């Protein structure tokens, strides 16, 4: 009922509106559900529409026509104005299409009103991305996370199909006059969401135990992040030398080719062993339900010792995409993680002139191998100075050292040893660790056993 997918090859008319006051400012979203927007500069209309078409094609839907327009704010009834709705009706008839895909999030009422007015199914941007994610998920964790996002979104859509139903008579298991179908569905969704969350907690518990084992051994984690289809998986395979042996990340010229997280242990000169993590790509206006469902997976980005921000050097709006990724990193609490910017696909042309930033930058071709040695050197140099887990043993009288560590936000946990000393698990870079050792503080590599 909730997740019926359009069959492959279905023809669709696309709707993409430019919302704002005409001076580049976003309009208030009182009439629509905000979908995790960003604070950076607005991308060009051509870039937004091209990405929208690519999204639709990634869902195996055939875009027949794109209807564009501009409004200061969404129409409260149909999202688009009455004239634009008439244009959509004409386009659907002319193209023999029975599906409208909207590059925005709609309220349940707006979606229902459009479906009634146009006589066809209406798919929102959130539903489109959920559809793609459902097709891409392969691991149990990925499938559960997508299902949780679908269920969470479906809970906001219940009004669409059931507002016309009368109250039903109660069955043997019900009391009183009975429940509306919408109430039955809401109860079913709550139960299903709880079940999926419990299973996800079990999977995430296994991931957390693995992370703690790596933390105890002091092996740093390097996570690849970036806009979808920037070449993260190709770079991951090149750095791990796993391309072609079946153990690498899936590489495909499509959005969200990699959905399930993949981790490999590799040797980096100057850093020793590191764990390289390939992650799901970001995109503009990533649905809130997906961010919440994938929060545990995105935790590995926040907890990484180093981020490789992979950017497509051939993208005309690469500066805007860099801003989008930075905004997502800030939303998940990862903006403070040390970062190396990696301009990928330079084999396809000269790298663009990006605005200067604080992060070091390297240009590479993951396909040809250009710049990979320089990138490895940068990883080795960066991981060698980033904070790593250490065990600090303090006498109870060393209150000033303990207070200083807490003030710096370096303490991960604290316990007491049998001899009365304090056992602190901290994250310190080499310089800070050397300073403590010079003060006579006992430090051990890795987290407490």
C-alpha positions in Angstrom: 0.0 0.0 0.0 2.7 2.5 1.0 5.6 1.6 -1.2 4.1 0.8 -4.6 6.9 1.5 -7.1 6.4 2.6 -10.6 7.3 -0.1 -13.1 10.5 0.4 -15.0 10.2 2.5 -18.2 7.1 4.3 -17.1 6.8 7.7 -18.8 6.6 10.8 -16.5 6.2 14.5 -16.7 8.6 16.4 -14.3 7.9 19.5 -12.3 10.7 21.8 -11.1 9.9 25.2 -9.6 12.3 27.9 -8.6 11.1 29.2 -5.2 12.2 32.5 -3.9 11.8 36.3 -4.0 13.7 36.7 -7.3 16.9 38.0 -5.5 18.4 34.5 -4.7 16.7 34.1 -1.3 14.7 31.1 -0.6 11.0 31.7 0.1 9.4 30.7 3.4 8.3 27.1 3.3 5.1 27.5 5.3 3.1 25.6 2.7 5.5 22.8 2.1 7.6 20.4 4.2 11.2 21.6 4.3 13.6 18.9 3.3 16.9 19.6 4.9 17.9 22.6 2.8 21.4 24.1 2.9 22.7 27.6 3.7 25.0 28.0 0.8 24.5 29.8 -2.5 21.7 28.6 -4.7 22.8 26.4 -7.6 21.9 27.3 -11.2 18.6 26.2 -12.6 20.3 24.2 -15.3 22.3 22.3 -12.6 19.2 21.6 -10.6 17.2 20.4 -13.5 20.0 18.2 -14.9 20.4 16.5 -11.6 16.6 16.1 -11.3 16.5 14.3 -14.7 19.5 12.1 -13.7 17.6 11.2 -10.5 14.5 10.2 -12.4 16.5 8.1 -14.9 18.3 6.4 -12.0 14.9 5.3 -10.9 14.3 3.7 -14.3 11.6 6.2 -15.1 11.5 7.8 -18.5 11.3 11.7 -18.3 8.9 12.7 -21.1 8.9 16.5 -20.5 10.2 18.9 -17.8 7.8 21.7 -16.8 9.7 24.5 -15.1 8.6 27.7 -13.4 9.1 30.2 -10.6 7.0 31.2 -7.6 7.7 33.4 -4.6 6.3 30.6 -2.4 4.4 27.3 -2.8 0.7 27.4 -3.6 -1.1 26.2 -0.5 -3.4 23.9 -2.4 -1.4 22.4 -5.3 2.2 23.6 -4.6 2.2 25.0 -8.2 -0.2 27.7 -9.3 -3.5 27.0 -11.1 -2.0 28.0 -14.5 1.0 25.7 -14.0 -1.3 22.8 -12.9 -3.3 23.3 -16.2 0.1 23.2 -18.1 0.9 19.9 -16.3 -2.4 18.4 -17.3 -1.8 19.3 -20.9 1.8 17.9 -20.8 0.6 14.6 -19.3 -2.0 14.2 -22.0 0.3 15.2 -24.8 3.1 12.9 -23.6 0.7 10.0 -22.8 2.2 9.9 -19.3 0.5 8.8 -16.1 3.1 9.9 -13.6 4.1 13.3 -12.3 7.5 13.5 -10.5 7.9 16.7 -8.5 11.4 18.0 -7.6 10.2 19.1 -4.2 8.6 17.9 -1.0 4.9 18.4 -0.8 2.5 18.3 2.1 0.2 15.3 2.1 -2.7 17.6 1.2 -0.9 19.1 -1.8 0.0 15.7 -3.1 -3.5 14.4 -2.7 -5.0 17.5 -4.4 -2.6 17.2 -7.3 -3.5 13.6 -7.8 -7.2 14.4 -7.8 -6.8 17.3 -10.1 -4.5 15.6 -12.6 -5.9 12.0 -12.4 -2.4 10.5 -12.1 0.0 9.4 -9.5 2.3 12.1 -8.0 5.7 11.2 -6.7 7.7 13.7 -4.5 11.5 14.1 -4.5 11.6 12.3 -1.2 9.7 9.3 -2.6 11.9 9.3 -5.7 15.1 9.1 -3.7 13.6 6.5 -1.4 12.7 4.4 -4.5 16.3 4.6 -5.7 17.7 3.7 -2.3 15.4 0.7 -2.0 16.7 -0.6 -5.3 20.4 0.0 -4.3 20.4 -1.5 -0.8 22.0 -4.9 -0.7 23.1 -5.5 2.9 20.7 -6.2 5.8 21.7 -2.9 7.4 21.1 -0.9 4.3 17.7 -2.5 3.6 16.6 -1.9 7.2 17.7 1.7 7.0 15.8 2.3 3.8 12.7 0.6 5.2 12.8 2.8 8.3 13.0 5.9 6.1 10.1 4.6 4.0 7.9 3.9 7.1 8.7 7.3 8.6 7.7 9.0 5.4 4.6 6.9 5.0 3.4 8.0 8.4 3.1 11.5 7.1 1.2 10.4 4.0 -1.7 8.5 5.7 -4.1 11.3 5.1 -3.8 11.0 1.3 -5.7 7.8 0.9 -8.1 7.5 3.7 -9.8 10.9 4.4 -12.9 9.7 2.4 -13.5 6.5 4.4 -16.2 6.3 7.0 -15.6 4.9 10.5 -15.6 1.1 10.3 -17.3 -1.3 12.6 -15.0 -2.8 15.2 -14.0 -6.4 14.8 -13.7 -9.0 17.6 -10.3 -7.5 18.7 -11.7 -3.9 18.8 -13.7 -2.1 21.3 -16.5 0.5 20.7 -17.6 1.6 17.3 -14.3 0.7 15.7 -11.4 2.6 14.1 -10.9 4.5 11.0 -8.7 2.8 8.4 -6.2 5.6 8.9 -5.9 4.8 12.6 -5.4 1.1 11.9 -2.7 2.0 9.4 -1.0 4.4 11.8 -1.0 1.7 14.5 0.5 -0.8 12.0 3.2 1.6 11.0 4.2 2.4 14.6 4.6 -1.4 15.3 6.6 -1.9 12.1 8.8 1.1 12.8 9.5 -0.2 16.3 10.4 -3.6 15.0 12.8 -2.2 12.3 14.4 0.1 14.9 15.1 -2.9 17.2 16.7 -4.9 14.4 18.8 -1.9 13.4 20.0 -1.5 17.0 21.3 -5.1 16.9 23.2 -4.4 13.6 24.5 -1.1 14.8 25.7 -2.8 18.1 27.9 -5.2 16.0 29.3 -2.2 14.1 30.0 -0.3 17.4 31.8 -3.3 18.8 34.0 -3.5 15.7 34.7 0.2 15.9 35.8 -0.1 19.6 38.1 -3.0 18.7 39.8 -0.8 16.1 39.9 2.1 18.6 41.7 -0.1 21.2 44.3 -1.1 18.6 44.8 2.5 17.6 44.0 1.9 13.9 42.8 5.2 12.4 39.8 5.4 10.1 39.8 7.4 6.8 36.3 8.0 5.4 35.5 9.0 1.8 32.7 11.5 1.6 31.4 13.6 -1.3 28.5 14.3 -3.6 26.9 11.3 -5.3 28.7 10.1 -8.4 31.9 12.0 -7.6 34.0 8.8 -8.0 34.3 7.8 -4.4 34.0 4.1 -5.1 36.5 4.2 -8.0 39.0 6.0 -5.7 38.2 3.5 -2.9 39.1 0.6 -5.2 42.2 2.3 -6.4 43.5 3.0 -2.9 42.7 -0.5 -1.6 43.8 -2.1 -4.9 40.6 -4.2 -4.8 39.2 -3.3 -8.3 38.2 -6.4 -10.2 38.6 -9.0 -7.5 35.0 -8.8 -6.2 36.0 -7.3 -2.9 35.8 -3.6 -3.9 33.0 -1.1 -4.0 30.5 -1.2 -6.8 31.4 1.3 -9.5 28.7 2.6 -11.9 27.9 5.9 -13.6 24.7 6.4 -11.7 23.5 8.2 -8.6 23.8 6.3 -5.3 25.6 3.4 -6.9 27.1 2.8 -3.4 24.6 2.7 -0.6 25.9 0.1 1.8 29.0 1.2 3.7 32.2 -0.7 2.8 35.4 -0.8 4.9 38.9 -2.1 4.0 42.1 -2.2 6.0 45.0 -0.8 3.9 48.7 0.0 4.4 49.6 3.7 4.1 53.3 4.7 4.2 53.8 7.1 7.2 50.6 5.9 8.9 50.8 2.1 9.0 47.5 0.4 8.8 44.4 2.5 8.3 40.7 1.5 7.8 39.3 3.1 4.6 35.5 3.5 4.6 33.4 4.2 1.5 30.1 5.9 2.3 26.8 6.9 0.7 27.0 9.9 -1.5 25.3 13.2 -0.5 22.8 15.1 -2.6 21.0 18.5 -2.5 18.0 18.5 -0.1 18.7 15.0 1.2 15.3 13.9 2.8 15.2 14.3 6.5 13.8 10.8 6.9 16.9 9.4 5.1 19.3 11.4 7.2 17.7 10.1 10.4 17.5 6.5 9.2 21.1 6.6 8.1 22.4 8.5 11.1 24.2 5.4 12.6 25.9 4.8 9.2 26.8 8.5 9.0 28.3 8.2 12.5 31.4 6.6 11.0 32.0 9.8 9.2 31.8 11.9 12.4 34.0 9.4 14.2 36.6 9.1 11.5 40.1 10.4 12.0 40.3 11.9 8.5 37.9 12.6 5.7 38.7 12.5 2.0 36.2 14.9 0.4 36.0 13.6 -3.1 34.8 16.1 -5.8 34.1 15.6 -9.5 36.5 17.9 -11.3 34.3 17.8 -14.4 31.2 19.1 -12.6 30.4 22.7 -13.8 29.1 23.6 -10.3 31.8 21.9 -8.3 32.0 24.8 -5.9 28.3 24.7 -5.1 28.5 20.9 -4.6 31.5 21.4 -2.2 29.3 23.7 -0.2 26.4 21.2 -0.2 28.7 18.5 1.2 30.1 20.8 3.8 26.6 21.7 5.0 25.7 18.0 5.4 28.9 17.4 7.3 28.0 20.2 9.6 24.5 18.8 10.1 25.9 15.4 11.2 28.5 16.9 13.5 31.5 16.1 11.3 32.6 19.6 10.2 35.5 19.5 12.7 37.1 16.3 11.4 40.4 16.9 9.6 39.8 16.8 5.8 41.7 16.5 2.5 39.9 17.7 -0.6 40.4 15.3 -3.5 39.6 16.6 -7.0 38.9 13.4 -9.0 38.4 12.8 -12.7 41.2 15.2 -13.8 41.8 12.8 -16.7 38.7 14.2 -18.2 40.0 17.8 -18.3 41.8 20.4 -16.3 40.7 20.8 -12.7 38.5 23.8 -12.1 39.6 26.9 -10.3 38.0 26.4 -6.9 37.7 29.0 -4.2 40.6 28.5 -1.7 39.8 26.7 1.5 41.5 25.6 4.7 41.7 22.0 3.8 44.7 20.7 1.8 43.8 19.7 -1.8 45.1 17.2 -4.3 44.1 16.5 -8.0 43.8 12.8 -9.0 42.5 10.4 -11.5 41.3 7.3 -9.8 41.0 5.6 -13.2 44.5 6.3 -14.5 46.2 6.6 -11.1 47.4 10.2 -11.5 48.1 11.8 -8.2 47.4 8.7 -6.0 50.9 8.6 -4.6 50.6 12.2 -3.6 47.2 11.5 -2.0 48.7 8.5 0.0 51.5 10.8 1.2 48.9 13.4 2.3 46.9 10.7 4.1 50.0 9.4 5.9 51.0 12.9 6.9 47.5 13.8 8.1 46.8 10.6 10.0 50.2 10.9 11.7 49.1 14.1 13.4 45.4 13.6 13.9 44.1 12.7 17.4 44.2 9.0 18.1 42.9 7.0 21.1 45.2 6.7 24.1 44.9 5.5 27.7 46.0 7.9 30.4 46.7 6.7 33.9 46.4 9.4 36.5 46.9 9.5 40.3 43.9 10.9 42.1 46.0 14.0 43.0 46.5 14.9 39.3 43.3 16.9 39.2 44.7 19.7 37.1 45.8 17.3 34.3 42.3 15.6 34.4 40.5 19.0 34.3 42.7 20.1 31.4 41.8 17.0 29.4 38.1 17.5 30.0 38.4 21.2 29.1 39.9 20.3 25.7 37.1 17.8 25.1 39.6 15.0 24.7 38.1 12.5 27.2 36.0 9.7 25.8 35.5 7.7 29.0 36.7 7.4 32.5 37.0 4.5 34.9 39.0 3.6 38.1 41.7 0.9 38.3 42.1 -1.5 41.2 45.1 0.5 42.5 42.9 3.6 42.8 44.3 5.4 39.7 42.0 7.0 37.2 41.9 5.4 33.7 40.9 7.9 31.0 40.4 7.0 27.4 41.4 10.2 25.4 41.9 11.4 21.9 45.2 13.3 21.5 47.5 14.2 18.6 51.2 13.3 18.8 52.2 16.8 20.0 49.7 16.8 22.9 50.7 13.3 23.8 54.4 14.2 23.9 53.6 17.2 26.1 51.9 15.0 28.6 54.7 12.4 28.6 57.2 15.2 29.2 55.1 16.1 32.3 55.5 12.6 33.6 52.0 11.4 32.8 51.7 7.7 31.9 50.2 7.1 28.4 49.5 3.8 26.6 48.6 3.3 23.0 44.9 2.5 22.2 41.9 2.5 24.4 41.6 0.7 27.8 41.1 -3.1 27.4 
